[in-house]
């Protein structure tokens, strides 16, 4: 199966962001992709005052991408958006997957939230405005079984092991990794998750400057189960495609059976 990672520079113009996302999906389909993955907060990445009103999973955001999947005849992973949350003060950071008929196939709410307090340097608490998801999600996509995650989840290997044990042969990582962490951690973490779990990692990222004063790293990529980067986006908005070879995955898991050799009774 050919997959595409769509690298975007979403800003504070939601209409334009969605236009670029739709064009990227069309480009992915033209390149032969059966699955296209968009980055985190694909529809808006700007000042908090302008954040779109949160929507349900069957709202305008979902309708837009359901129609795109149906029109193009491909699987569409929508990156993520602000879903209506459990209370008035918090949303969910939510991914949707649509099949080629435009039907909703899976919903995943980001589990791990970035809360940090370093006196005199940084104070940021994602959990003040975003509620954590509670469920891991895997979904069949043609011959693949996709495990779902979002951005900061990448730093928690236990999530990916649970996805692998649940049958994932590939995991998706829509992200908006910051430049100062992305340049040192993005690729090593993606490759580690692929090696540990002997699965493909499909990571679509935001790139470039976003108000107010943040810069995203980009470097969207596809990593194979050996940890080899088989495709990587250049430092610009665009679409990058790669083939997912399940025969290679089967061979790697047979020749280096680390998943099969786990000893859960120890420790």
C-alpha positions as CSV (number, residue, x, y, z in Angstrom):
1,X,0.0,0.0,0.0
2,X,1.2,3.5,-0.8
3,X,0.8,6.1,2.0
4,X,1.2,9.8,1.9
5,X,2.3,12.3,4.7
6,X,0.9,15.8,4.0
7,X,3.1,18.5,5.5
8,X,1.3,21.8,6.2
9,X,1.8,25.3,7.6
10,X,-1.6,25.9,9.1
11,X,-2.0,29.5,10.4
12,X,-4.9,31.6,11.7
13,X,-7.0,31.4,8.5
14,X,-9.1,28.3,8.8
15,X,-10.7,28.5,5.4
16,X,-7.3,28.7,3.7
17,X,-5.9,25.9,5.9
18,X,-8.7,23.6,4.9
19,X,-8.2,24.6,1.2
20,X,-4.5,23.6,1.4
21,X,-5.3,20.4,3.2
22,X,-7.8,19.5,0.5
23,X,-5.3,20.2,-2.2
24,X,-2.7,18.1,-0.4
25,X,-5.1,15.2,-0.3
26,X,-5.8,15.5,-4.0
27,X,-2.1,15.5,-4.6
28,X,-1.7,12.4,-2.5
29,X,-4.4,10.7,-4.5
30,X,-2.7,11.7,-7.8
31,X,0.5,10.1,-6.5
32,X,-1.2,6.9,-6.0
33,X,-1.6,6.9,-2.2
34,X,-4.3,4.7,-0.7
35,X,-4.0,6.5,2.7
36,X,-3.1,10.2,3.3
37,X,-2.3,11.5,6.7
38,X,-2.6,15.2,7.7
39,X,-0.8,16.9,10.7
40,X,-2.1,17.9,14.1
41,X,-4.5,20.8,14.2
42,X,-4.7,20.8,10.5
43,X,-7.5,23.5,10.4
44,X,-6.0,26.1,12.8
45,X,-2.7,26.8,14.4
46,X,-2.7,30.4,15.6
47,X,-3.5,32.7,18.6
48,X,-5.8,31.0,21.1
49,X,-8.3,33.9,20.8
50,X,-9.1,32.8,17.3
51,X,-9.3,29.0,17.9
52,X,-12.4,27.6,16.1
53,X,-15.4,26.7,18.1
54,X,-15.1,23.0,19.0
55,X,-17.2,20.6,17.0
56,X,-18.7,17.1,17.4
57,X,-17.3,14.2,15.4
58,X,-20.1,14.7,12.9
59,X,-19.7,18.5,12.5
60,X,-18.5,20.6,9.6
61,X,-14.8,19.5,10.0
62,X,-15.8,15.9,9.7
63,X,-18.2,16.5,6.8
64,X,-15.4,18.4,4.9
65,X,-13.0,15.5,5.1
66,X,-15.6,12.8,4.6
67,X,-16.4,14.4,1.3
68,X,-12.8,14.6,0.4
69,X,-12.2,10.9,1.1
70,X,-15.3,10.0,-0.9
71,X,-14.5,12.3,-3.8
72,X,-10.9,11.1,-4.0
73,X,-11.6,7.4,-3.2
74,X,-8.8,7.2,-0.6
75,X,-8.5,6.7,3.2
76,X,-8.1,10.0,4.9
77,X,-6.6,10.6,8.3
78,X,-7.6,14.1,9.3
79,X,-4.6,15.0,11.6
80,X,-6.5,16.5,14.5
81,X,-9.0,19.2,15.4
82,X,-10.7,20.7,18.5
83,X,-13.6,18.3,19.4
84,X,-16.3,19.3,21.9
85,X,-14.9,18.2,25.2
86,X,-16.3,17.0,28.5
87,X,-16.9,20.4,30.0
88,X,-17.1,24.1,28.9
89,X,-13.5,24.8,29.5
90,X,-11.8,21.9,27.7
91,X,-11.8,20.4,24.2
92,X,-10.5,17.1,23.0
93,X,-7.6,16.9,20.5
94,X,-9.1,14.4,18.2
95,X,-8.2,12.5,15.0
96,X,-10.7,11.0,12.6
97,X,-10.2,8.4,9.9
98,X,-12.5,8.2,6.9
99,X,-12.7,5.3,4.5
100,X,-12.8,5.7,0.7
101,X,-16.6,5.8,0.8
102,X,-16.5,8.8,3.2
103,X,-17.6,6.7,6.2
104,X,-16.1,7.4,9.7
105,X,-13.8,4.4,10.5
106,X,-12.2,5.5,13.8
107,X,-11.9,8.3,16.4
108,X,-8.9,8.8,18.6
109,X,-8.5,11.5,21.4
110,X,-5.0,12.4,22.3
111,X,-4.1,10.7,25.6
112,X,-0.9,12.5,26.8
113,X,-1.0,16.2,27.4
114,X,2.0,18.5,27.7
115,X,2.2,20.1,31.1
116,X,5.5,21.8,32.2
117,X,6.5,24.2,34.8
118,X,10.1,25.5,34.9
119,X,10.3,28.6,37.1
120,X,11.6,31.6,35.3
121,X,11.6,29.8,31.9
122,X,8.3,28.3,30.9
123,X,4.9,27.6,32.2
124,X,2.5,25.7,29.9
125,X,-0.3,23.4,30.8
126,X,-2.1,21.8,27.9
127,X,-4.5,20.1,30.4
128,X,-6.1,23.5,31.2
129,X,-7.8,23.6,27.8
130,X,-7.6,20.1,26.5
131,X,-9.0,16.9,28.2
132,X,-7.1,13.7,27.8
133,X,-8.5,10.7,25.8
134,X,-8.9,7.4,27.6
135,X,-8.8,4.8,24.9
136,X,-6.1,3.3,22.7
137,X,-7.4,2.8,19.1
138,X,-6.4,0.4,16.3
139,X,-8.3,0.3,13.0
140,X,-8.1,-1.9,9.9
141,X,-7.1,0.1,6.8
142,X,-7.0,-2.3,3.8
143,X,-4.1,-4.7,4.6
144,X,-2.8,-2.5,7.4
145,X,-3.8,-2.3,11.0
146,X,-3.3,1.3,12.1
147,X,-2.5,2.3,15.7
148,X,-3.4,5.9,16.4
149,X,-1.5,8.6,18.3
150,X,-1.0,12.3,18.3
151,X,2.2,14.4,18.7
152,X,3.2,14.4,22.4
153,X,2.0,10.7,22.7
154,X,5.3,10.0,20.8
155,X,7.3,10.3,24.1
156,X,5.4,7.5,25.8
157,X,6.6,4.1,24.4
158,X,4.1,2.1,26.5
159,X,1.3,3.5,24.3
160,X,2.9,2.2,21.2
161,X,3.6,-1.2,22.7
162,X,-0.1,-1.5,23.6
163,X,-0.9,-0.7,20.0
164,X,1.5,-3.3,18.7
165,X,0.2,-5.9,21.0
166,X,-3.3,-5.1,19.8
167,X,-2.2,-5.9,16.2
168,X,-0.9,-2.6,14.8
169,X,1.3,-3.0,11.8
170,X,1.7,0.7,11.3
171,X,1.2,3.7,13.6
172,X,0.3,7.3,12.6
173,X,1.7,10.3,14.3
174,X,0.1,13.6,13.3
175,X,2.1,16.4,15.0
176,X,3.1,20.0,15.5
177,X,6.5,19.4,17.0
178,X,8.3,22.6,18.0
179,X,11.6,23.4,16.3
180,X,13.7,23.3,19.5
181,X,12.7,19.8,20.4
182,X,12.0,18.5,16.9
183,X,15.6,19.0,15.6
184,X,17.0,16.7,18.3
185,X,14.1,14.4,19.2
186,X,11.6,14.0,16.3
187,X,13.5,11.5,14.1
188,X,15.1,9.5,17.0
189,X,11.7,9.0,18.7
190,X,9.9,8.0,15.5
191,X,12.7,5.5,14.6
192,X,12.7,4.1,18.2
193,X,8.9,3.5,18.1
194,X,9.3,1.7,14.8
195,X,12.2,-0.5,16.0
196,X,10.7,-1.3,19.4
197,X,7.3,-2.3,17.9
198,X,8.5,-3.6,14.5
199,X,5.9,-1.6,12.7
200,X,5.8,1.2,10.2
201,X,5.5,4.8,11.6
202,X,3.7,7.3,9.4
203,X,4.3,10.8,10.8
204,X,2.8,14.0,9.2
205,X,3.9,17.3,10.7
206,X,3.3,21.0,10.7
207,X,6.2,23.1,9.5
208,X,7.3,26.8,9.7
209,X,6.2,29.8,11.7
210,X,2.8,30.0,13.4
211,X,1.6,32.9,15.5
212,X,2.1,33.7,18.2
213,X,5.9,33.2,18.0
214,X,6.1,29.4,17.5
215,X,8.0,27.5,14.8
216,X,7.2,23.9,13.9
217,X,10.0,21.5,12.8
218,X,8.4,19.6,9.9
219,X,10.4,16.7,8.5
220,X,7.3,14.5,8.0
221,X,8.4,10.9,7.3
222,X,7.7,7.3,7.0
223,X,9.9,4.8,8.9
224,X,9.9,1.1,8.3
225,X,10.0,-1.6,11.0
226,X,13.8,-1.8,10.9
227,X,14.0,1.9,11.8
228,X,15.0,3.0,8.3
229,X,13.5,6.3,7.1
230,X,12.1,5.3,3.8
231,X,10.7,8.7,2.9
232,X,11.1,12.2,4.4
233,X,9.6,15.5,3.4
234,X,11.8,18.5,2.5
235,X,11.5,21.6,4.6
236,X,8.5,23.0,2.8
237,X,4.7,22.4,2.6
238,X,4.0,19.4,0.4
239,X,3.2,15.7,0.0
240,X,5.6,12.8,0.4
241,X,4.7,9.2,-0.4
242,X,6.1,5.8,0.4
243,X,5.3,2.2,0.0
244,X,4.4,0.1,3.0
245,X,5.7,-3.4,2.5
246,X,4.0,-5.8,4.8
247,X,6.2,-8.7,3.5
248,X,9.2,-6.8,4.9
249,X,7.4,-6.4,8.2
250,X,6.7,-10.1,8.5
251,X,10.3,-10.9,7.6
252,X,11.7,-8.6,10.3
253,X,9.4,-9.9,13.0
254,X,10.4,-13.5,12.1
255,X,14.2,-12.8,11.9
256,X,14.3,-10.6,15.0
257,X,11.3,-11.8,17.1
258,X,11.5,-9.3,19.9
259,X,7.7,-8.9,20.1
260,X,7.3,-12.7,20.4
261,X,10.2,-12.9,23.0
262,X,8.6,-10.5,25.5
263,X,8.4,-11.8,29.1
264,X,5.5,-10.2,30.7
265,X,5.8,-12.2,33.9
266,X,9.1,-10.5,34.8
267,X,9.3,-7.1,36.6
